[in-house]
Amino acid sequence: MTPPQLVVHRDKELMAQAAAARLITRIVDAQAARSHASVVLTGGRNGNGLLAALAAAPARDAVDWARLDLWWGDERFLPDGDPERNITQAREALLDAVPLDPARVHAMPASDGPYGKDVDEAAAAYAAELAAAAGPEDHGRVPSFDVLMLGVGPDTHVASLFPELPAVRETERTVVGVHGAPKPPPVRVSLTLPAIRAAREVWLLAAGEDKAEAAAIALSGAGEIQAPAAGAYGRSRTLWLLDAAAASQLPRELYPPASA
């Protein structure tokens, strides 16, 4: 487990802009080193805010978008094109504005797709797609994502791994169907903690006063079953990106920001 680093920004807008700049740099570096890069996107207001900031960033053209693989950490199991789906929101925020290779955009299955209403079969299919993309240099049955981003919920959930529910306890499968999620919609597809921990870098995004308690709990030694965000970490780096409001309950002497 890599000890977390914290970066605290003045407000959510500055956090989104700085995170977007950081992501551009990380992608460009990965493409220079290996000719391609892979990123796992997250939804929610912070994830979509980052994508919108990236779309507006002049430096976005430094990325070779055709050599970027995009995956998702979780998805609402709704029909294709539903406005609540993470990929729908990502397309509006960024994806439709950049020259991606459609074959490298790995959307999670929709509820009107080839697996119908069977969310467990849809999850197994996404796990198979991840396994097919993993190479001998990767750690297990998923690619070694360059950056995997996660929004942190007020209850400390990440992806669709909610406290105490079966999905957060999963240790074998890389992708699971989620039933009975405590926030709508109740049926979802999610990466598991083993898949998340295969990433080179895991970035956790939290902005707003409603995230302050969750950040404090996750960064103060809580267990991953009770606080899933505490169990999300990368192989080489774990980075918490927060605004001042979300950081307001942190013990600053224990977790000083990496930069202002």
N, C-alpha and C positions, 0 to 999 in steps of 0.2 A: 504494500500500500504506500502510495506517495503522499507525503504530508501536504495538505492543501495550502495554496497561496491565495491571498486575497487582494483584490484591487477594488477600491471604493471610489466611486465617482459622485460628483455633486448632485446629479439628478439623472432621471431615466433617459433623457434625451442624449446627454453627454455619454452615458454608459453605452447606449446603442451605437453611437458614432464611433466611440473608441473600440468597442468590441468588433464592429465591422472592419475597422482599419487593421486590428489585430488579426482577424480572420483572413483578410486579403494577404497579409504578410505570410501567414502560416501556409496558405495554399500555394502561393508563389514559391516559397522555399521548398515545399514538398515536390512540386512539379519540377523544380530545378534539380532536385536530388534523384528523383525516380521517374520523371517524365509524366507522372499523373498524381492525382490526389483524391482522397475520399473523405467526405464530410457527412456526419449524421445531423440532420436538422431537427429542431424542436418547434412546436407550435406555441400558442398562447401569446399574450400581449408582448412579452419580452422577446420571444423568438421572432415574432413577426416584426417587431420594432427594429431588431437587428437587421433583418432582411431588407426592410425598407431603407434603412440607413446605408446598407451596402449598395442598393440600387442607386442611391443618390450620390455615392462617393465617386469622385473623379478617378480615383485609383482602381476602380473596379475593372478597367480594361487591362490592367496588368495581369489579370487571371486569364489563363487559357481555358475558357469555359468548356471547350470540346473535350478536354482531358480531365474533367472533374466528374467523379462519381458522387451522386447524392443519394443518401439513404434517410430513413426516418426512424426516430426512437419509439414512436407510437403513433397510432392513428385511431380516429373514431370510426367504428364499423358502420358506416352509412353509405348510401348510394354514391356512385362516382359523380363528382361535380357538386355535391352537397356543400353549401357555404360553410358548414361547420368542420369539414375535413381539413386537416392540416395541409395537405397538398394543394387544395383549392386556394387556401389563404396564402400559401407560399408562392403559387403561380401569380397571384395578384400583386404580391409585395415585390417579387424579384424575378422569378423564373421565366416569365413570359417576356422579360426585357433583355435577356442575355442569351447568347448563342450556344445553348447546351446541346449535347448529343442526346436525343430522346432515349436511346438505348442505355444511357448511363443514369437516367433518372428512375430510381427504383422505388416507385410508390408502393405502399402497402395495399393489399387487396381491398376492394370495396364490397359492400353487402349485396350489390347487384352484379358482381363479377362471376368468374367461373366456379367459385365455391359456394355461391348462393348465400344462404343465411348461416352456413357452418363456419363460425369464427375460428374454431380450433383447426379446421382444415386449412383455412386461410393463413393462420399463423404458421402451420407446418410448411406451407408452400413458401412463405417468406423466409423461413429458416433454411429451406433448401436452396433458395436463391442466394442467400448469404454464404452458405457452404460452398456453392459453386464458384463464387467470386473469391474465396479464400485461396491463397497460394501456399506453397510449402514453407515460405518464410513467415507466414502468419501464425498467430498463437491460437490454434484450435479451429473452430468451425465458422468463424466470421473473419472478414478482412481486418487488418490492423488499421482501423480508421485513424486518419491524421488528427481530426478533431471530432469529438462527439459532444453536441450541445444538449443541455437539459434545462428546461425551466423548473423552478422549485415552487411547488404549490404551498398555500398557507398551512396545509396539514403535513408538510414535508414530503409529499409524493413527488416522484420524478417519473418521466415517461407516463405510463399508466400503471405504475407500481405504487399501490396505496398501502398505508400502514396496516399491518396485521393480515392483509388479504393473501390468498394463496400465491398470487403471482410473485410477490416479493420474496417468498420462501423458495422459489424455484432454483435449483442448483445444477440441473442437467440440461434442460432445453435452452435454446438461445432466444426463442420467440414463443410467446404464449397468447392464447385468447383470454381476454379478461371478461368475466361475467360479474354483474352486480357492482360495478364501479359506483362509489358514493356520489359522484357528480355526473350529470348527464353528458352524453348518452351512456347507459350502463354497460354496453358491450363495446369492447375495444380490442386492438391488437397492440402488443407491446414487446420491445426487447426486454430481456431479463438482466439481472445484475451481472451474470457471467459474460453476457455479450457486451454490456457496457464497459466492463473492466478490460476487455480486449483492446480498447482504443489506446492509442499513444497518449492523447490528451483528452481529458474530460473537462468541459467548461460548464459550470452551473450558473445560471442567470437568475437574479432576484432583484426586483425593484418594487418599491412601494412599502408603506408601513404595514400592509397586511402580510408581508413576507418576513418581517423582522423577527417574529418569534420562531418561525420555521428555521431561519438561518441560524439563530442562536442555538436552537436545539440540536440541529444537525452538526454544528461545529463545536459542540461542547461534550462530545463523547457518547452521544446516544447510540443505541443499537440500530442496525439497519432494518430490522423487522418493525420496530416502532417508528423509525424515522428513515424511510428509504433513501433520502438524500445523503445520509451519512454513509451509505454503502456504495455510492457512486464515485469511483475514482479511476484515474488513468494509470497506464503502466509507467509513463515517464513524467506526467504532470497532471495535477488536479488544480483547476483554477476556478475560484469563485469570483464572479463579476457582479458587483452590487452597486446600488446607489446609496446615498447617505441614509435614506429612510429605512431601507432594508437592513442596513448595518447598525442601526441605532441601538439594538439590544446586545450586540456582540461584546464580549470581554476584550477590549482592544489591546490590553497588555499581553494577552495570550496569542491573539491573531492580528498582528499589525498588518495594515495594507501593504502590498508589494510596491505600490506607487499611489500617488494622490490622483 
